[in-house]
Amino acid sequence: MTPPRPLFINRLFEGLIDPFRPAQDAMPPDRLTRFYAHYLRQVRGPLLLLVVVGLLSA
C-alpha cells in the first residue's frame, strides 16, 4: 500500500516559512515589543496575510 500524496494546500503552507534558515548570531533586543518584532520579522508575510483574512472574515 502506497502512502497518500500530500495535498497541494499542505505543500503551499509548509513552503511559506523556512524553519531551517540560518539564524543571526546577534543578541535579541531587550525590550518586549522589539523582541517580538525581531523574531516575527521572518514570518511577516504569512502573519500579515493571516491578520487580513481574519479581519475580512470577522
LOGU-110667 format. One record per residue: residue number from 1; residue in three letters; x, y, z of N, C-alpha, C in turn. Coordinates in Angstrom, 3 decimals, decimal comma. Atoms other than C-alpha are relative to their C-alpha. Layout:
// LOGU-110667
VODREN  pos  code      n_xx      n_yy      n_zz     ca_xx     ca_yy     ca_zz      c_xx      c_yy      c_zz
VODREN  NUM   ALA         X         Y         Z         X         Y         Z         X         Y         Z
...
END
This chain:
// LOGU-110667
VODREN  pos  code      n_xx      n_yy      n_zz     ca_xx     ca_yy     ca_zz      c_xx      c_yy      c_zz
VODREN    1   MET     0,854    -1,181     0,000     0,000     0,000     0,000     0,897     1,241     0,000
VODREN    2   THR    -0,814    -1,212     0,092     1,448     3,350    -1,007    -0,564     1,071     0,926
VODREN    3   PRO     0,495    -1,077    -0,865     1,274     6,327     1,364    -0,732     1,053    -0,826
VODREN    4   PRO     0,746    -1,029     0,742    -1,159     9,100     0,404     0,911     1,167    -0,368
VODREN    5   ARG    -0,770    -1,166     0,439     0,237    12,015    -1,552    -0,397     1,220     0,824
VODREN    6   PRO     0,364    -1,222    -0,718     0,455    15,335     0,307    -0,870     0,898    -0,886
VODREN    7   LEU     0,882    -0,900     0,734    -2,241    17,770    -0,721     0,750     1,254    -0,423
VODREN    8   PHE    -0,619    -1,228     0,489    -1,322    20,866    -2,718    -0,015     1,089     1,062
VODREN    9   ILE     0,124    -1,066    -0,998    -2,560    23,156     0,062     0,999    -0,203     1,136
VODREN   10   ASN    -0,998     0,262    -1,035    -0,296    21,431     2,590     1,380     0,438    -0,455
VODREN   11   ARG    -1,312    -0,401     0,515     2,757    21,924     0,388     0,112     1,516    -0,105
VODREN   12   LEU    -0,012    -1,449     0,112     1,787    25,538    -0,169     0,323     0,654     1,343
VODREN   13   PHE    -0,202    -0,613    -1,309     1,603    26,405     3,528     1,314    -0,422     0,653
VODREN   14   GLU    -1,260     0,446    -0,567     4,613    24,322     4,502     1,185     0,718    -0,645
VODREN   15   GLY    -1,081    -0,684     0,695     6,702    26,206     1,959     0,083     1,492     0,286
VODREN   16   LEU    -0,014    -1,437    -0,258     5,845    29,696     3,236     1,103     0,423     0,966
VODREN   17   ILE    -0,981    -0,341    -1,024     8,245    29,624     6,186     1,114    -1,030    -0,025
VODREN   18   ASP    -1,150     0,897    -0,025    11,748    28,156     6,177     0,510    -0,104     1,441
VODREN   19   PRO    -0,417     0,114    -1,397    12,361    26,857     9,732     1,496    -0,256     0,159
VODREN   20   PHE    -1,419     0,313    -0,084    15,954    25,916     8,900     0,881     1,097    -0,568
VODREN   21   ARG    -0,780    -1,135     0,476    17,077    29,335     7,713     1,068     0,337     1,035
VODREN   22   PRO    -1,051    -0,327    -0,973    20,404    30,342     9,290    -0,411     1,164     0,907
VODREN   23   ALA     0,378    -1,022    -0,972    19,848    32,359    12,442     1,110     1,046     0,132
VODREN   24   GLN    -0,981    -1,049    -0,264    21,544    35,637    13,254     0,667    -0,264     1,336
VODREN   25   ASP    -0,725     0,206    -1,251    24,209    35,497    15,929    -0,103     1,196     0,935
VODREN   26   ALA     0,122    -1,208    -0,819    23,272    38,927    17,263    -0,920    -0,256     1,199
VODREN   27   MET     0,824     0,094    -1,201    21,775    39,305    20,723    -1,365     0,631    -0,289
VODREN   28   PRO     1,321    -0,587     0,243    17,987    39,850    20,528    -0,214     1,221     0,898
VODREN   29   PRO     0,263    -1,205    -0,788    16,650    43,196    21,797    -0,570    -0,337     1,377
VODREN   30   ASP     0,451     0,257    -1,374    15,849    43,516    25,495    -1,405     0,524     0,282
VODREN   31   ARG     1,383    -0,475    -0,167    12,521    45,355    25,103    -0,969    -1,004    -0,596
VODREN   32   LEU     0,942     1,035     0,416     9,453    43,124    24,715    -0,514     0,220    -1,419
VODREN   33   THR     0,540    -0,241     1,339     7,988    44,806    21,620     1,077    -0,165    -1,067
VODREN   34   ARG    -1,092     0,168     0,960    11,360    44,906    19,868     0,405    -1,471    -0,116
VODREN   35   PHE    -0,285     1,432     0,011    11,949    41,273    20,839    -0,977    -0,719    -0,917
VODREN   36   TYR     1,004     0,602     0,877     8,665    40,252    19,192     0,233     0,388    -1,456
VODREN   37   ALA    -0,228    -0,463     1,368     9,399    42,375    16,125     1,215    -0,695    -0,615
VODREN   38   HIS    -1,218     0,653     0,480    12,857    40,797    15,839    -0,299    -1,409    -0,504
VODREN   39   TYR     0,277     1,381     0,370    11,504    37,245    15,704    -1,184    -0,149    -0,950
VODREN   40   LEU     1,132     0,082     0,930     8,266    37,954    13,823     0,350     0,539    -1,379
VODREN   41   ARG    -0,419    -0,553     1,287    10,172    39,707    11,029     0,130    -1,104    -1,046
VODREN   42   GLN    -0,202     1,084     0,961    10,932    36,334     9,423    -1,304    -0,607    -0,506
VODREN   43   VAL     1,296     0,517     0,456     7,222    35,479     9,118    -0,971     1,150    -0,270
VODREN   44   ARG     0,814    -1,207     0,194     5,955    38,966     8,262    -1,090    -0,202    -1,041
VODREN   45   GLY     0,986     0,195     1,071     4,212    37,989     5,001    -1,156    -0,898     0,405
VODREN   46   PRO     1,110     0,876    -0,408     2,238    34,987     6,258    -0,792     0,556     1,186
VODREN   47   LEU     0,703    -0,574    -1,147     1,404    36,799     9,512    -0,941     1,119    -0,448
VODREN   48   LEU     0,847    -1,074     0,517     0,082    39,837     7,651    -1,196    -0,573    -0,757
VODREN   49   LEU     1,097     0,652     0,719    -1,981    37,576     5,382    -1,010    -0,593     0,971
VODREN   50   LEU     0,883     0,579    -1,007    -3,404    35,791     8,424    -0,858     1,071     0,670
VODREN   51   VAL     0,738    -1,084    -0,637    -4,415    39,095    10,040    -1,056     0,558    -0,955
VODREN   52   VAL     0,949    -0,555     0,979    -6,051    40,412     6,849    -1,163    -0,960    -0,226
VODREN   53   VAL     1,077     0,976     0,207    -8,012    37,196     6,248    -0,877    -0,080     1,246
VODREN   54   GLY     0,783     0,026    -1,242    -9,074    37,165     9,911    -0,909     1,208     0,125
VODREN   55   LEU     0,823    -1,206    -0,070   -10,287    40,751     9,728    -1,138    -0,031    -1,023
VODREN   56   LEU     1,036     0,059     1,022   -12,176    40,147     6,488    -1,077    -1,016     0,334
VODREN   57   SER     0,990     1,032    -0,305   -13,892    37,052     7,823    -0,748     0,277     1,311
VODREN   58   ALA     0,675    -0,293    -1,276   -14,871    38,588    11,176    -1,255     0,801    -0,202
END
